[in-house]
Each structure stands twice: as structure tokens, then as C-alpha cells.
Amino acid sequence: MIMIKKIEDRDGRIVFQDEETKVNYARVVGGLGWPGIKPAFAVVIGEDFIEDSSLKIRHLRVFSEIEEDNIERFFQKCFEARERYQVEDFYGNIGNKPMMQFLWDYNRNLKEGVFDLRLGLASFPEDLVYHAWVILDRIEQGERSLHLPDNSLLKGYLMELVKEQVLKANIMDYPAVAALGYALSYIKSYPITKYRPFRRRAALSWKTV
């Protein structure tokens, strides 16, 4: 099972390295879909350190998928995944005040000195069509630069989506698709143009008013 550590290379750049294979990644980000009809879902994605010279893009690898009915257990599993994979931030709908309240309650009960589980500040459309197209760009249009594990739950959820459903459904009905969409949307909106030191961005982990 993958375990990531954050290291500094000879040029002073921060990289995310698989402890077993020694493969380097440029960054590791997460996406989080709030529960609705289906359970809450989170995904952790590593972005290759080296760009694919033929596609002019960095491949993305899904390290972990989390699906959970119980919101407190869900946050705990996300917390554990953040530590295991050195996730920079998770991205999701920070405008969902009831869920953000649950997150605030979870963080309030963490031990003193433990870094909060947070959602990164990034704004994306709360629209299933938008996120579906972001995902399709990576898996269907020749690039095939998103790599899912063999036993991926996401494969099943993505196969459930047909054009008619995407046009009519609410993103809250598909937490797994939302989680993947948020992570990919962040990577798409904030591409790495050069290797950079790791800096934690502003994030929300508290009650919003």
C-alpha cells in the first residue's frame, strides 16, 4: 500500500515520494463529496513529478478512495489519508454550512497540537455537467491521463452516469463524482507551471457565518 513522504531534493524543491518505489510526485491533493442520497466520498490523487512529453501533461494517479455513511468516521478516514499520503488539501463545497459545521465539530475534538482537517479555498461551479466534463477530459478524450486502481469504486459510479442523468441530476446525488470532480477541477484550474516549494494554502476548517 502506498505511503508518501515529503522530501526536499538536491535543488531545494519539495517532492512527494512513494516510500517503497521511490517514485516522485509533484503534489498530492484530495477531493471531498458531501453525503446525500449516497454516502460521503473522498479521493486522493497524486500528480506525476515528470510531465509526459508526448501528451504535454502530468499523469494523475488515484491513491485512495474513501466511502463512508457515518460522517465522523468519514472525517477520521480523511484525516488518516491526509497523514498517509501527505495531502496538501482536500477540496469540496465549502458553502455547505451544515457539513462545514460537522467538520468544525470534528476538528474541535482533535487533540491539542494536531493539525485540523481542512478544505482548501477554491471556487468551482456546483454543477454536475461541469465536473463530468472535467473528468471526461482526463479519461476519454485520447489523453487517458487519469489512472484508477483495479478495484476502484469510481469506475462503477462513473459508469452509472449517462448524458440524460448528467443534465438532470444534482451534484449532491453523486458524492463520488463530485469528489473526483473537485480534485481534478483544482488541478486543472491551478496547473503547476514550475516546481515550487510546498506552501499550505488558506483553508476552511471552522464554522462559517
C-alpha positions as CSV (number, residue, x, y, z in Angstrom):
1,M,0.0,0.0,0.0
2,I,1.3,3.4,-0.9
3,M,2.9,5.6,1.8
4,I,4.0,9.1,0.8
5,K,6.7,11.2,2.4
6,K,7.5,14.8,1.7
7,I,11.2,15.4,0.9
8,E,13.5,18.1,-0.4
9,D,15.5,17.3,-3.5
10,R,19.0,18.5,-4.3
11,D,17.7,21.6,-5.9
12,G,15.7,22.6,-2.9
13,R,12.3,21.5,-4.4
14,I,9.7,19.8,-2.3
15,V,8.6,16.5,-3.8
16,F,6.2,13.8,-2.6
17,Q,7.9,10.4,-2.8
18,D,6.4,6.9,-2.6
19,E,8.5,5.3,0.2
20,E,8.5,1.9,-1.4
21,T,9.0,2.6,-5.1
22,K,10.8,6.0,-4.7
23,V,8.6,7.4,-7.4
24,N,8.2,11.2,-7.0
25,Y,5.0,13.2,-7.4
26,A,4.7,17.0,-7.8
27,R,1.7,17.3,-5.5
28,V,-1.0,15.2,-3.8
29,V,-4.5,16.7,-3.5
30,G,-7.9,15.4,-2.4
31,G,-11.5,15.8,-3.3
32,L,-14.4,15.5,-1.0
33,G,-18.1,14.9,-1.8
34,W,-20.7,15.5,0.9
35,P,-23.2,12.8,1.6
36,G,-26.7,12.9,0.0
37,I,-28.6,10.0,-1.3
38,K,-25.3,8.1,-1.3
39,P,-22.6,8.1,1.3
40,A,-19.8,10.7,1.6
41,F,-16.9,10.1,-0.7
42,A,-13.3,11.3,-0.8
43,V,-10.5,10.7,-3.3
44,V,-6.7,11.2,-3.0
45,I,-4.7,11.9,-6.2
46,G,-1.0,12.2,-6.9
47,E,0.2,14.2,-9.9
48,D,3.3,12.9,-11.6
49,F,6.5,14.8,-11.0
50,I,7.6,14.4,-14.6
51,E,5.5,15.6,-17.5
52,D,4.5,13.1,-20.2
53,S,6.5,14.6,-23.2
54,S,4.1,13.2,-25.8
55,L,0.9,14.5,-24.1
56,K,2.4,17.6,-22.5
57,I,0.6,16.8,-19.3
58,R,1.3,15.1,-16.0
59,H,-0.5,11.8,-15.4
60,L,-2.7,11.6,-12.3
61,R,-2.8,8.5,-10.0
62,V,-5.7,7.8,-7.7
63,F,-4.0,6.7,-4.4
64,S,-7.1,6.2,-2.2
65,E,-10.9,6.2,-2.3
66,I,-13.0,6.7,0.9
67,E,-16.7,6.0,1.1
68,E,-18.5,6.2,4.4
69,D,-22.0,6.6,5.8
70,N,-21.0,7.9,9.2
71,I,-19.8,11.5,8.9
72,E,-17.5,11.3,11.9
73,R,-15.8,8.1,10.7
74,F,-15.6,9.7,7.2
75,F,-13.6,12.6,8.6
76,Q,-11.4,10.3,10.6
77,K,-10.6,8.3,7.5
78,C,-9.9,11.5,5.5
79,F,-7.6,12.6,8.4
80,E,-5.7,9.3,8.2
81,A,-5.4,9.5,4.5
82,R,-4.1,13.1,4.7
83,E,-1.3,11.8,7.0
84,R,-0.5,8.7,5.0
85,Y,-0.4,10.4,1.6
86,Q,0.8,13.9,2.7
87,V,-2.3,15.5,1.1
88,E,-1.8,19.2,0.6
89,D,-5.5,19.9,0.9
90,F,-8.9,18.4,0.2
91,Y,-11.3,20.4,-2.0
92,G,-15.1,20.4,-1.8
93,N,-18.2,22.5,-1.4
94,I,-17.3,24.9,1.4
95,G,-20.7,26.6,1.0
96,N,-22.5,23.6,2.6
97,K,-22.9,25.1,6.1
98,P,-24.3,22.0,7.8
99,M,-21.4,19.8,6.6
100,M,-18.9,22.5,7.5
101,Q,-20.4,22.6,11.0
102,F,-19.9,18.8,11.3
103,L,-16.3,19.4,10.2
104,W,-15.8,22.2,12.7
105,D,-17.2,19.9,15.4
106,Y,-14.8,17.1,14.4
107,N,-11.8,19.4,14.5
108,R,-12.8,20.8,17.9
109,N,-12.4,17.3,19.3
110,L,-8.9,16.7,18.0
111,K,-6.0,16.6,20.4
112,E,-4.3,19.8,21.1
113,G,-1.5,20.4,18.6
114,V,-2.9,18.2,15.9
115,F,-3.3,20.0,12.6
116,D,-7.0,20.4,11.6
117,L,-8.6,18.5,8.8
118,R,-9.4,21.3,6.3
119,L,-10.9,22.2,3.0
120,G,-8.8,24.3,0.7
121,L,-10.2,27.6,-0.5
122,A,-11.1,27.2,-4.2
123,S,-14.2,28.1,-6.1
124,F,-15.8,25.8,-8.7
125,P,-19.3,25.5,-10.2
126,E,-21.7,23.4,-8.2
127,D,-22.8,21.8,-11.4
128,L,-22.6,18.1,-12.3
129,V,-22.2,18.8,-16.1
130,Y,-19.1,20.9,-15.4
131,H,-17.4,18.3,-13.3
132,A,-18.4,15.4,-15.6
133,W,-16.7,17.2,-18.5
134,V,-13.6,17.8,-16.4
135,I,-13.4,14.1,-15.6
136,L,-14.1,13.1,-19.3
137,D,-11.3,15.3,-20.4
138,R,-8.9,13.0,-18.5
139,I,-10.3,9.6,-19.2
140,E,-12.0,9.6,-22.6
141,Q,-10.6,12.1,-25.0
142,G,-7.3,10.5,-26.0
143,E,-5.2,11.6,-23.1
144,R,-6.2,8.9,-20.7
145,S,-4.1,10.6,-18.1
146,L,-6.2,9.6,-15.1
147,H,-5.3,6.2,-13.7
148,L,-7.8,4.4,-11.3
149,P,-6.9,1.3,-9.3
150,D,-8.2,-2.0,-10.5
151,N,-10.7,-2.3,-7.7
152,S,-11.8,1.4,-8.0
153,L,-15.3,2.3,-6.7
154,L,-15.2,5.3,-9.0
155,K,-15.3,3.1,-12.1
156,G,-18.8,1.9,-11.1
157,Y,-20.1,5.3,-10.3
158,L,-18.8,6.8,-13.5
159,M,-20.4,4.0,-15.5
160,E,-23.8,4.9,-13.9
161,L,-23.7,8.4,-15.4
162,V,-25.4,8.8,-18.8
163,K,-25.9,12.0,-20.7
164,E,-29.5,12.3,-19.7
165,Q,-28.7,11.9,-16.0
166,V,-25.9,14.4,-16.0
167,L,-28.2,17.0,-17.5
168,K,-30.9,16.5,-14.9
169,A,-29.2,15.3,-11.7
170,N,-27.8,17.4,-8.9
171,I,-24.2,17.1,-8.0
172,M,-25.2,16.2,-4.4
173,D,-26.7,13.0,-5.8
174,Y,-23.2,11.8,-6.8
175,P,-20.7,12.4,-4.0
176,A,-18.1,10.1,-5.6
177,V,-18.3,12.0,-8.9
178,A,-18.3,15.3,-7.0
179,A,-15.1,14.3,-5.0
180,L,-13.2,13.4,-8.2
181,G,-14.5,16.5,-10.0
182,Y,-13.4,18.8,-7.2
183,A,-9.9,17.4,-7.2
184,L,-9.5,17.4,-11.0
185,S,-11.0,20.9,-11.2
186,Y,-8.4,22.2,-8.7
187,I,-5.6,20.6,-10.7
188,K,-7.0,22.0,-13.9
189,S,-7.5,25.5,-12.5
190,Y,-4.2,25.7,-10.8
191,P,-1.6,23.9,-13.0
192,I,2.0,23.5,-12.0
193,T,4.0,25.7,-14.3
194,K,7.2,25.1,-12.5
195,Y,8.4,23.0,-9.5
196,R,7.8,25.0,-6.3
197,P,8.4,24.7,-2.6
198,F,5.4,23.3,-0.7
199,R,3.3,26.0,0.9
200,R,0.0,25.3,2.6
201,R,-2.8,27.5,1.3
202,A,-5.5,29.1,3.2
203,A,-8.3,26.7,4.1
204,L,-11.6,26.5,6.0
205,S,-11.9,24.2,9.0
206,W,-14.2,26.2,11.2
207,K,-17.8,27.3,11.4
208,T,-18.7,29.7,8.6
209,V,-21.1,32.6,9.3
